[in-house]
Amino acid sequence: MANHFEFNIRVYIEDTDAGGIVYHANHIRYMERTRTEWLRAAGVSHYWHQSDYNFVVHKISVKYMRPILMDDLITVTARVISCKASSFVLQQNIYRGEIMLAS
C-alpha cells in the first residue's frame, strides 16, 4: 500500500450548518471516505466482498484548527505511521490549499 494518499472532496451545503461551516462530525466522514478510497487505490477493493478479515477503527483523535466552509475544495490525506502484523496506524489531515484545517 502507498504510504501517502490524497483525496479531494468538495464541500456541499448539506455538509454545513446554517452559517456555512462544516459540522464537526463531517470531518470524520471525510477521513473515512479517504480511507476507503485509499484501500480501493491500493487494490483492496475486494475487502467489501470477503469475510476473512475486517478493518476496525479503534481510536480517533481529532484536532480542529480552522473551519471548513461551504464550497471549499479540501484535500484529505492518509499516511501510514506504523504497521504491524495485524494493525496499522494512520495519520490523516485535512487541508484547504496549503492550510491545515484538521488533524
Jmol script that loads the backbone (N, CA, C; Angstrom):
load data "model"
ATOM      1  N   MET A   1       0.833  -1.188   0.000  1.00  0.00           N
ATOM      2  CA  MET A   1       0.000   0.000   0.000  1.00  0.00           C
ATOM      3  C   MET A   1       0.871   1.242   0.000  1.00  0.00           C
ATOM      4  N   ALA A   2       0.389   2.256  -0.663  1.00  0.00           N
ATOM      5  CA  ALA A   2       1.115   3.527  -0.688  1.00  0.00           C
ATOM      6  C   ALA A   2       1.166   4.125   0.711  1.00  0.00           C
ATOM      7  N   ASN A   3       2.311   4.706   1.057  1.00  0.00           N
ATOM      8  CA  ASN A   3       2.465   5.304   2.378  1.00  0.00           C
ATOM      9  C   ASN A   3       1.751   6.643   2.484  1.00  0.00           C
ATOM     10  N   HIS A   4       1.519   7.316   1.366  1.00  0.00           N
ATOM     11  CA  HIS A   4       0.860   8.624   1.401  1.00  0.00           C
ATOM     12  C   HIS A   4      -0.219   8.656   0.326  1.00  0.00           C
ATOM     13  N   PHE A   5      -1.422   9.053   0.725  1.00  0.00           N
ATOM     14  CA  PHE A   5      -2.551   9.105  -0.205  1.00  0.00           C
ATOM     15  C   PHE A   5      -3.283  10.418  -0.016  1.00  0.00           C
ATOM     16  N   GLU A   6      -3.737  11.012  -1.122  1.00  0.00           N
ATOM     17  CA  GLU A   6      -4.510  12.253  -1.069  1.00  0.00           C
ATOM     18  C   GLU A   6      -5.813  12.065  -1.820  1.00  0.00           C
ATOM     19  N   PHE A   7      -6.890  12.647  -1.262  1.00  0.00           N
ATOM     20  CA  PHE A   7      -8.205  12.558  -1.887  1.00  0.00           C
ATOM     21  C   PHE A   7      -8.890  13.914  -1.774  1.00  0.00           C
ATOM     22  N   ASN A   8      -9.353  14.435  -2.896  1.00  0.00           N
ATOM     23  CA  ASN A   8     -10.027  15.742  -2.911  1.00  0.00           C
ATOM     24  C   ASN A   8     -11.526  15.578  -2.730  1.00  0.00           C
ATOM     25  N   ILE A   9     -12.099  16.462  -1.937  1.00  0.00           N
ATOM     26  CA  ILE A   9     -13.536  16.441  -1.650  1.00  0.00           C
ATOM     27  C   ILE A   9     -14.068  17.866  -1.744  1.00  0.00           C
ATOM     28  N   ARG A  10     -15.173  18.034  -2.437  1.00  0.00           N
ATOM     29  CA  ARG A  10     -15.867  19.324  -2.494  1.00  0.00           C
ATOM     30  C   ARG A  10     -16.888  19.350  -1.357  1.00  0.00           C
ATOM     31  N   VAL A  11     -16.959  20.453  -0.629  1.00  0.00           N
ATOM     32  CA  VAL A  11     -17.899  20.596   0.475  1.00  0.00           C
ATOM     33  C   VAL A  11     -19.215  21.139  -0.074  1.00  0.00           C
ATOM     34  N   TYR A  12     -20.294  20.428   0.223  1.00  0.00           N
ATOM     35  CA  TYR A  12     -21.625  20.824  -0.233  1.00  0.00           C
ATOM     36  C   TYR A  12     -22.426  21.428   0.910  1.00  0.00           C
ATOM     37  N   ILE A  13     -23.489  22.116   0.564  1.00  0.00           N
ATOM     38  CA  ILE A  13     -24.329  22.775   1.566  1.00  0.00           C
ATOM     39  C   ILE A  13     -24.857  21.775   2.603  1.00  0.00           C
ATOM     40  N   GLU A  14     -25.105  20.546   2.182  1.00  0.00           N
ATOM     41  CA  GLU A  14     -25.616  19.521   3.097  1.00  0.00           C
ATOM     42  C   GLU A  14     -24.611  19.154   4.192  1.00  0.00           C
ATOM     43  N   ASP A  15     -23.335  19.505   3.990  1.00  0.00           N
ATOM     44  CA  ASP A  15     -22.286  19.213   4.966  1.00  0.00           C
ATOM     45  C   ASP A  15     -22.168  20.285   6.045  1.00  0.00           C
ATOM     46  N   THR A  16     -22.886  21.398   5.866  1.00  0.00           N
ATOM     47  CA  THR A  16     -22.660  22.565   6.725  1.00  0.00           C
ATOM     48  C   THR A  16     -23.864  22.906   7.598  1.00  0.00           C
ATOM     49  N   ASP A  17     -23.594  23.749   8.565  1.00  0.00           N
ATOM     50  CA  ASP A  17     -24.676  24.280   9.391  1.00  0.00           C
ATOM     51  C   ASP A  17     -25.234  25.543   8.731  1.00  0.00           C
ATOM     52  N   ALA A  18     -26.105  26.247   9.403  1.00  0.00           N
ATOM     53  CA  ALA A  18     -26.753  27.433   8.832  1.00  0.00           C
ATOM     54  C   ALA A  18     -25.755  28.553   8.520  1.00  0.00           C
ATOM     55  N   GLY A  19     -24.607  28.527   9.157  1.00  0.00           N
ATOM     56  CA  GLY A  19     -23.580  29.542   8.918  1.00  0.00           C
ATOM     57  C   GLY A  19     -22.604  29.173   7.815  1.00  0.00           C
ATOM     58  N   GLY A  20     -22.807  28.006   7.182  1.00  0.00           N
ATOM     59  CA  GLY A  20     -21.920  27.579   6.103  1.00  0.00           C
ATOM     60  C   GLY A  20     -20.636  26.934   6.565  1.00  0.00           C
ATOM     61  N   ILE A  21     -20.574  26.554   7.843  1.00  0.00           N
ATOM     62  CA  ILE A  21     -19.385  25.897   8.402  1.00  0.00           C
ATOM     63  C   ILE A  21     -19.672  24.399   8.523  1.00  0.00           C
ATOM     64  N   VAL A  22     -18.687  23.583   8.125  1.00  0.00           N
ATOM     65  CA  VAL A  22     -18.861  22.132   8.162  1.00  0.00           C
ATOM     66  C   VAL A  22     -19.060  21.670   9.605  1.00  0.00           C
ATOM     67  N   TYR A  23     -20.105  20.874   9.789  1.00  0.00           N
ATOM     68  CA  TYR A  23     -20.399  20.268  11.086  1.00  0.00           C
ATOM     69  C   TYR A  23     -19.237  19.363  11.479  1.00  0.00           C
ATOM     70  N   HIS A  24     -18.818  19.397  12.749  1.00  0.00           N
ATOM     71  CA  HIS A  24     -17.598  18.725  13.192  1.00  0.00           C
ATOM     72  C   HIS A  24     -17.562  17.230  12.887  1.00  0.00           C
ATOM     73  N   ALA A  25     -18.676  16.535  12.947  1.00  0.00           N
ATOM     74  CA  ALA A  25     -18.680  15.090  12.677  1.00  0.00           C
ATOM     75  C   ALA A  25     -18.381  14.792  11.212  1.00  0.00           C
ATOM     76  N   ASN A  26     -18.635  15.743  10.332  1.00  0.00           N
ATOM     77  CA  ASN A  26     -18.352  15.512   8.915  1.00  0.00           C
ATOM     78  C   ASN A  26     -16.859  15.428   8.629  1.00  0.00           C
ATOM     79  N   HIS A  27     -16.033  15.996   9.479  1.00  0.00           N
ATOM     80  CA  HIS A  27     -14.585  15.840   9.329  1.00  0.00           C
ATOM     81  C   HIS A  27     -14.236  14.351   9.372  1.00  0.00           C
ATOM     82  N   ILE A  28     -14.855  13.634  10.300  1.00  0.00           N
ATOM     83  CA  ILE A  28     -14.595  12.197  10.434  1.00  0.00           C
ATOM     84  C   ILE A  28     -15.127  11.454   9.215  1.00  0.00           C
ATOM     85  N   ARG A  29     -16.258  11.866   8.684  1.00  0.00           N
ATOM     86  CA  ARG A  29     -16.780  11.257   7.448  1.00  0.00           C
ATOM     87  C   ARG A  29     -15.816  11.456   6.287  1.00  0.00           C
ATOM     88  N   TYR A  30     -15.247  12.651   6.169  1.00  0.00           N
ATOM     89  CA  TYR A  30     -14.285  12.904   5.099  1.00  0.00           C
ATOM     90  C   TYR A  30     -13.058  11.996   5.241  1.00  0.00           C
ATOM     91  N   MET A  31     -12.624  11.782   6.478  1.00  0.00           N
ATOM     92  CA  MET A  31     -11.479  10.903   6.708  1.00  0.00           C
ATOM     93  C   MET A  31     -11.824   9.451   6.389  1.00  0.00           C
ATOM     94  N   GLU A  32     -13.027   9.024   6.743  1.00  0.00           N
ATOM     95  CA  GLU A  32     -13.475   7.666   6.424  1.00  0.00           C
ATOM     96  C   GLU A  32     -13.539   7.466   4.909  1.00  0.00           C
ATOM     97  N   ARG A  33     -14.075   8.434   4.208  1.00  0.00           N
ATOM     98  CA  ARG A  33     -14.158   8.347   2.745  1.00  0.00           C
ATOM     99  C   ARG A  33     -12.760   8.235   2.142  1.00  0.00           C
ATOM    100  N   THR A  34     -11.811   8.978   2.689  1.00  0.00           N
ATOM    101  CA  THR A  34     -10.437   8.931   2.193  1.00  0.00           C
ATOM    102  C   THR A  34      -9.807   7.574   2.474  1.00  0.00           C
ATOM    103  N   ARG A  35     -10.042   7.004   3.655  1.00  0.00           N
ATOM    104  CA  ARG A  35      -9.502   5.664   3.943  1.00  0.00           C
ATOM    105  C   ARG A  35     -10.073   4.634   2.978  1.00  0.00           C
ATOM    106  N   THR A  36     -11.354   4.739   2.662  1.00  0.00           N
ATOM    107  CA  THR A  36     -11.983   3.809   1.716  1.00  0.00           C
ATOM    108  C   THR A  36     -11.351   3.940   0.344  1.00  0.00           C
ATOM    109  N   GLU A  37     -11.161   5.162  -0.119  1.00  0.00           N
ATOM    110  CA  GLU A  37     -10.551   5.379  -1.433  1.00  0.00           C
ATOM    111  C   GLU A  37      -9.080   4.963  -1.449  1.00  0.00           C
ATOM    112  N   TRP A  38      -8.394   5.114  -0.314  1.00  0.00           N
ATOM    113  CA  TRP A  38      -7.004   4.666  -0.183  1.00  0.00           C
ATOM    114  C   TRP A  38      -6.938   3.149  -0.368  1.00  0.00           C
ATOM    115  N   LEU A  39      -7.835   2.424   0.292  1.00  0.00           N
ATOM    116  CA  LEU A  39      -7.864   0.964   0.130  1.00  0.00           C
ATOM    117  C   LEU A  39      -8.182   0.581  -1.311  1.00  0.00           C
ATOM    118  N   ARG A  40      -9.147   1.255  -1.906  1.00  0.00           N
ATOM    119  CA  ARG A  40      -9.516   0.968  -3.298  1.00  0.00           C
ATOM    120  C   ARG A  40      -8.320   1.210  -4.225  1.00  0.00           C
ATOM    121  N   ALA A  41      -7.618   2.329  -4.044  1.00  0.00           N
ATOM    122  CA  ALA A  41      -6.459   2.661  -4.879  1.00  0.00           C
ATOM    123  C   ALA A  41      -5.322   1.656  -4.692  1.00  0.00           C
ATOM    124  N   ALA A  42      -5.265   1.053  -3.512  1.00  0.00           N
ATOM    125  CA  ALA A  42      -4.234   0.056  -3.218  1.00  0.00           C
ATOM    126  C   ALA A  42      -4.632  -1.341  -3.697  1.00  0.00           C
ATOM    127  N   GLY A  43      -5.804  -1.446  -4.327  1.00  0.00           N
ATOM    128  CA  GLY A  43      -6.231  -2.741  -4.847  1.00  0.00           C
ATOM    129  C   GLY A  43      -6.924  -3.619  -3.834  1.00  0.00           C
ATOM    130  N   VAL A  44      -7.381  -3.035  -2.735  1.00  0.00           N
ATOM    131  CA  VAL A  44      -8.051  -3.808  -1.690  1.00  0.00           C
ATOM    132  C   VAL A  44      -9.564  -3.671  -1.827  1.00  0.00           C
ATOM    133  N   SER A  45     -10.045  -3.374  -3.013  1.00  0.00           N
ATOM    134  CA  SER A  45     -11.488  -3.199  -3.207  1.00  0.00           C
ATOM    135  C   SER A  45     -12.261  -4.488  -2.949  1.00  0.00           C
ATOM    136  N   HIS A  46     -11.577  -5.615  -3.022  1.00  0.00           N
ATOM    137  CA  HIS A  46     -12.243  -6.886  -2.711  1.00  0.00           C
ATOM    138  C   HIS A  46     -12.614  -7.000  -1.234  1.00  0.00           C
ATOM    139  N   TYR A  47     -12.109  -6.088  -0.413  1.00  0.00           N
ATOM    140  CA  TYR A  47     -12.390  -6.095   1.024  1.00  0.00           C
ATOM    141  C   TYR A  47     -13.885  -6.159   1.318  1.00  0.00           C
ATOM    142  N   TRP A  48     -14.672  -5.458   0.538  1.00  0.00           N
ATOM    143  CA  TRP A  48     -16.107  -5.368   0.790  1.00  0.00           C
ATOM    144  C   TRP A  48     -16.837  -6.654   0.438  1.00  0.00           C
ATOM    145  N   HIS A  49     -16.170  -7.573  -0.241  1.00  0.00           N
ATOM    146  CA  HIS A  49     -16.811  -8.807  -0.696  1.00  0.00           C
ATOM    147  C   HIS A  49     -16.163 -10.047  -0.105  1.00  0.00           C
ATOM    148  N   GLN A  50     -15.641  -9.948   1.079  1.00  0.00           N
ATOM    149  CA  GLN A  50     -14.982 -11.086   1.722  1.00  0.00           C
ATOM    150  C   GLN A  50     -15.393 -11.131   3.193  1.00  0.00           C
ATOM    151  N   SER A  51     -15.035 -12.220   3.857  1.00  0.00           N
ATOM    152  CA  SER A  51     -15.382 -12.359   5.274  1.00  0.00           C
ATOM    153  C   SER A  51     -14.202 -12.850   6.118  1.00  0.00           C
ATOM    154  N   ASP A  52     -12.984 -12.795   5.572  1.00  0.00           N
ATOM    155  CA  ASP A  52     -11.806 -13.310   6.274  1.00  0.00           C
ATOM    156  C   ASP A  52     -11.226 -12.329   7.289  1.00  0.00           C
ATOM    157  N   TYR A  53     -11.411 -11.045   7.081  1.00  0.00           N
ATOM    158  CA  TYR A  53     -10.835 -10.044   7.978  1.00  0.00           C
ATOM    159  C   TYR A  53     -11.685  -8.777   7.927  1.00  0.00           C
ATOM    160  N   ASN A  54     -11.442  -7.898   8.890  1.00  0.00           N
ATOM    161  CA  ASN A  54     -12.157  -6.625   8.960  1.00  0.00           C
ATOM    162  C   ASN A  54     -11.186  -5.510   9.312  1.00  0.00           C
ATOM    163  N   PHE A  55     -11.480  -4.316   8.840  1.00  0.00           N
ATOM    164  CA  PHE A  55     -10.784  -3.121   9.280  1.00  0.00           C
ATOM    165  C   PHE A  55     -11.686  -2.440  10.297  1.00  0.00           C
ATOM    166  N   VAL A  56     -11.154  -2.196  11.481  1.00  0.00           N
ATOM    167  CA  VAL A  56     -11.922  -1.575  12.549  1.00  0.00           C
ATOM    168  C   VAL A  56     -11.164  -0.344  13.033  1.00  0.00           C
ATOM    169  N   VAL A  57     -11.851   0.781  13.099  1.00  0.00           N
ATOM    170  CA  VAL A  57     -11.243   1.978  13.665  1.00  0.00           C
ATOM    171  C   VAL A  57     -11.286   1.807  15.181  1.00  0.00           C
ATOM    172  N   HIS A  58     -10.113   1.761  15.768  1.00  0.00           N
ATOM    173  CA  HIS A  58     -10.001   1.506  17.208  1.00  0.00           C
ATOM    174  C   HIS A  58      -9.987   2.805  18.009  1.00  0.00           C
ATOM    175  N   LYS A  59      -9.387   3.852  17.449  1.00  0.00           N
ATOM    176  CA  LYS A  59      -9.248   5.102  18.194  1.00  0.00           C
ATOM    177  C   LYS A  59      -9.184   6.256  17.195  1.00  0.00           C
ATOM    178  N   ILE A  60      -9.862   7.348  17.538  1.00  0.00           N
ATOM    179  CA  ILE A  60      -9.823   8.571  16.731  1.00  0.00           C
ATOM    180  C   ILE A  60      -9.553   9.744  17.659  1.00  0.00           C
ATOM    181  N   SER A  61      -8.631  10.583  17.235  1.00  0.00           N
ATOM    182  CA  SER A  61      -8.365  11.828  17.937  1.00  0.00           C
ATOM    183  C   SER A  61      -8.319  12.919  16.876  1.00  0.00           C
ATOM    184  N   VAL A  62      -9.166  13.929  17.015  1.00  0.00           N
ATOM    185  CA  VAL A  62      -9.247  14.989  16.014  1.00  0.00           C
ATOM    186  C   VAL A  62      -8.906  16.322  16.657  1.00  0.00           C
ATOM    187  N   LYS A  63      -8.057  17.074  15.993  1.00  0.00           N
ATOM    188  CA  LYS A  63      -7.743  18.430  16.418  1.00  0.00           C
ATOM    189  C   LYS A  63      -8.263  19.365  15.329  1.00  0.00           C
ATOM    190  N   TYR A  64      -9.267  20.160  15.671  1.00  0.00           N
ATOM    191  CA  TYR A  64      -9.852  21.115  14.734  1.00  0.00           C
ATOM    192  C   TYR A  64      -9.062  22.415  14.811  1.00  0.00           C
ATOM    193  N   MET A  65      -8.531  22.867  13.669  1.00  0.00           N
ATOM    194  CA  MET A  65      -7.674  24.056  13.671  1.00  0.00           C
ATOM    195  C   MET A  65      -8.339  25.272  13.046  1.00  0.00           C
ATOM    196  N   ARG A  66      -9.015  25.063  11.927  1.00  0.00           N
ATOM    197  CA  ARG A  66      -9.695  26.151  11.222  1.00  0.00           C
ATOM    198  C   ARG A  66     -10.981  25.590  10.639  1.00  0.00           C
ATOM    199  N   PRO A  67     -11.978  26.434  10.429  1.00  0.00           N
ATOM    200  CA  PRO A  67     -13.243  25.926   9.883  1.00  0.00           C
ATOM    201  C   PRO A  67     -13.117  25.539   8.412  1.00  0.00           C
ATOM    202  N   ILE A  68     -13.892  24.532   8.036  1.00  0.00           N
ATOM    203  CA  ILE A  68     -14.067  24.175   6.633  1.00  0.00           C
ATOM    204  C   ILE A  68     -15.398  24.790   6.232  1.00  0.00           C
ATOM    205  N   LEU A  69     -15.409  25.455   5.088  1.00  0.00           N
ATOM    206  CA  LEU A  69     -16.577  26.223   4.683  1.00  0.00           C
ATOM    207  C   LEU A  69     -17.254  25.627   3.460  1.00  0.00           C
ATOM    208  N   MET A  70     -18.532  25.965   3.305  1.00  0.00           N
ATOM    209  CA  MET A  70     -19.313  25.511   2.167  1.00  0.00           C
ATOM    210  C   MET A  70     -18.604  25.881   0.866  1.00  0.00           C
ATOM    211  N   ASP A  71     -18.550  24.932  -0.060  1.00  0.00           N
ATOM    212  CA  ASP A  71     -17.952  25.044  -1.384  1.00  0.00           C
ATOM    213  C   ASP A  71     -16.431  24.979  -1.382  1.00  0.00           C
ATOM    214  N   ASP A  72     -15.798  24.780  -0.226  1.00  0.00           N
ATOM    215  CA  ASP A  72     -14.351  24.570  -0.200  1.00  0.00           C
ATOM    216  C   ASP A  72     -14.010  23.291  -0.954  1.00  0.00           C
ATOM    217  N   LEU A  73     -12.863  23.288  -1.600  1.00  0.00           N
ATOM    218  CA  LEU A  73     -12.285  22.065  -2.140  1.00  0.00           C
ATOM    219  C   LEU A  73     -11.169  21.691  -1.188  1.00  0.00           C
ATOM    220  N   ILE A  74     -11.356  20.593  -0.480  1.00  0.00           N
ATOM    221  CA  ILE A  74     -10.382  20.182   0.531  1.00  0.00           C
ATOM    222  C   ILE A  74      -9.629  18.949   0.044  1.00  0.00           C
ATOM    223  N   THR A  75      -8.441  18.770   0.586  1.00  0.00           N
ATOM    224  CA  THR A  75      -7.646  17.580   0.339  1.00  0.00           C
ATOM    225  C   THR A  75      -7.475  16.865   1.661  1.00  0.00           C
ATOM    226  N   VAL A  76      -7.880  15.609   1.685  1.00  0.00           N
ATOM    227  CA  VAL A  76      -7.741  14.797   2.888  1.00  0.00           C
ATOM    228  C   VAL A  76      -6.625  13.791   2.609  1.00  0.00           C
ATOM    229  N   THR A  77      -5.676  13.699   3.525  1.00  0.00           N
ATOM    230  CA  THR A  77      -4.536  12.806   3.342  1.00  0.00           C
ATOM    231  C   THR A  77      -4.603  11.635   4.317  1.00  0.00           C
ATOM    232  N   ALA A  78      -3.954  10.560   3.936  1.00  0.00           N
ATOM    233  CA  ALA A  78      -3.786   9.399   4.807  1.00  0.00           C
ATOM    234  C   ALA A  78      -2.332   8.947   4.661  1.00  0.00           C
ATOM    235  N   ARG A  79      -1.661   8.815   5.786  1.00  0.00           N
ATOM    236  CA  ARG A  79      -0.250   8.410   5.775  1.00  0.00           C
ATOM    237  C   ARG A  79      -0.043   7.345   6.839  1.00  0.00           C
ATOM    238  N   VAL A  80       0.591   6.262   6.463  1.00  0.00           N
ATOM    239  CA  VAL A  80       0.854   5.175   7.399  1.00  0.00           C
ATOM    240  C   VAL A  80       1.966   5.605   8.350  1.00  0.00           C
ATOM    241  N   ILE A  81       1.655   5.558   9.645  1.00  0.00           N
ATOM    242  CA  ILE A  81       2.628   5.920  10.684  1.00  0.00           C
ATOM    243  C   ILE A  81       3.370   4.674  11.167  1.00  0.00           C
ATOM    244  N   SER A  82       2.623   3.592  11.379  1.00  0.00           N
ATOM    245  CA  SER A  82       3.237   2.334  11.777  1.00  0.00           C
ATOM    246  C   SER A  82       2.380   1.183  11.256  1.00  0.00           C
ATOM    247  N   CYS A  83       3.042   0.057  11.064  1.00  0.00           N
ATOM    248  CA  CYS A  83       2.352  -1.111  10.524  1.00  0.00           C
ATOM    249  C   CYS A  83       2.877  -2.350  11.237  1.00  0.00           C
ATOM    250  N   LYS A  84       1.965  -3.122  11.810  1.00  0.00           N
ATOM    251  CA  LYS A  84       2.312  -4.362  12.490  1.00  0.00           C
ATOM    252  C   LYS A  84       1.654  -5.521  11.761  1.00  0.00           C
ATOM    253  N   ALA A  85       1.770  -6.707  12.295  1.00  0.00           N
ATOM    254  CA  ALA A  85       1.230  -7.897  11.633  1.00  0.00           C
ATOM    255  C   ALA A  85      -0.279  -7.834  11.439  1.00  0.00           C
ATOM    256  N   SER A  86      -0.994  -7.287  12.406  1.00  0.00           N
ATOM    257  CA  SER A  86      -2.459  -7.266  12.297  1.00  0.00           C
ATOM    258  C   SER A  86      -3.075  -5.894  12.558  1.00  0.00           C
ATOM    259  N   SER A  87      -2.260  -4.846  12.500  1.00  0.00           N
ATOM    260  CA  SER A  87      -2.800  -3.499  12.708  1.00  0.00           C
ATOM    261  C   SER A  87      -1.897  -2.467  12.046  1.00  0.00           C
ATOM    262  N   PHE A  88      -2.472  -1.293  11.843  1.00  0.00           N
ATOM    263  CA  PHE A  88      -1.671  -0.178  11.354  1.00  0.00           C
ATOM    264  C   PHE A  88      -2.254   1.113  11.913  1.00  0.00           C
ATOM    265  N   VAL A  89      -1.423   2.145  11.929  1.00  0.00           N
ATOM    266  CA  VAL A  89      -1.818   3.455  12.425  1.00  0.00           C
ATOM    267  C   VAL A  89      -1.694   4.446  11.274  1.00  0.00           C
ATOM    268  N   LEU A  90      -2.753   5.232  11.066  1.00  0.00           N
ATOM    269  CA  LEU A  90      -2.750   6.260  10.034  1.00  0.00           C
ATOM    270  C   LEU A  90      -2.756   7.634  10.664  1.00  0.00           C
ATOM    271  N   GLN A  91      -2.089   8.568  10.025  1.00  0.00           N
ATOM    272  CA  GLN A  91      -2.206   9.988  10.344  1.00  0.00           C
ATOM    273  C   GLN A  91      -3.002  10.589   9.200  1.00  0.00           C
ATOM    274  N   GLN A  92      -4.109  11.237   9.511  1.00  0.00           N
ATOM    275  CA  GLN A  92      -4.912  11.872   8.474  1.00  0.00           C
ATOM    276  C   GLN A  92      -5.020  13.353   8.765  1.00  0.00           C
ATOM    277  N   ASN A  93      -4.910  14.164   7.703  1.00  0.00           N
ATOM    278  CA  ASN A  93      -5.019  15.610   7.808  1.00  0.00           C
ATOM    279  C   ASN A  93      -5.975  16.107   6.745  1.00  0.00           C
ATOM    280  N   ILE A  94      -6.570  17.255   7.012  1.00  0.00           N
ATOM    281  CA  ILE A  94      -7.447  17.913   6.049  1.00  0.00           C
ATOM    282  C   ILE A  94      -6.851  19.281   5.746  1.00  0.00           C
ATOM    283  N   TYR A  95      -6.710  19.567   4.453  1.00  0.00           N
ATOM    284  CA  TYR A  95      -6.119  20.829   4.001  1.00  0.00           C
ATOM    285  C   TYR A  95      -7.057  21.566   3.061  1.00  0.00           C
ATOM    286  N   ARG A  96      -6.978  22.882   3.091  1.00  0.00           N
ATOM    287  CA  ARG A  96      -7.534  23.746   2.054  1.00  0.00           C
ATOM    288  C   ARG A  96      -6.317  24.461   1.490  1.00  0.00           C
ATOM    289  N   GLY A  97      -5.893  24.057   0.291  1.00  0.00           N
ATOM    290  CA  GLY A  97      -4.627  24.540  -0.234  1.00  0.00           C
ATOM    291  C   GLY A  97      -3.496  24.054   0.658  1.00  0.00           C
ATOM    292  N   GLU A  98      -2.673  24.963   1.113  1.00  0.00           N
ATOM    293  CA  GLU A  98      -1.559  24.613   1.998  1.00  0.00           C
ATOM    294  C   GLU A  98      -1.920  24.710   3.480  1.00  0.00           C
ATOM    295  N   ILE A  99      -3.122  25.173   3.786  1.00  0.00           N
ATOM    296  CA  ILE A  99      -3.539  25.413   5.176  1.00  0.00           C
ATOM    297  C   ILE A  99      -4.150  24.153   5.772  1.00  0.00           C
ATOM    298  N   MET A 100      -3.575  23.686   6.891  1.00  0.00           N
ATOM    299  CA  MET A 100      -4.126  22.515   7.571  1.00  0.00           C
ATOM    300  C   MET A 100      -5.346  22.940   8.359  1.00  0.00           C
ATOM    301  N   LEU A 101      -6.441  22.201   8.183  1.00  0.00           N
ATOM    302  CA  LEU A 101      -7.696  22.524   8.848  1.00  0.00           C
ATOM    303  C   LEU A 101      -8.010  21.585  10.008  1.00  0.00           C
ATOM    304  N   ALA A 102      -7.593  20.337   9.882  1.00  0.00           N
ATOM    305  CA  ALA A 102      -7.829  19.360  10.946  1.00  0.00           C
ATOM    306  C   ALA A 102      -6.785  18.275  10.848  1.00  0.00           C
ATOM    307  N   SER A 103      -6.510  17.672  11.980  1.00  0.00           N
ATOM    308  CA  SER A 103      -5.510  16.616  12.047  1.00  0.00           C
ATOM    309  C   SER A 103      -5.981  15.529  12.982  1.00  0.00           C
TER     310      SER A 103
END
end "model"
wireframe off; spacefill off
backbone 0.3
color backbone group
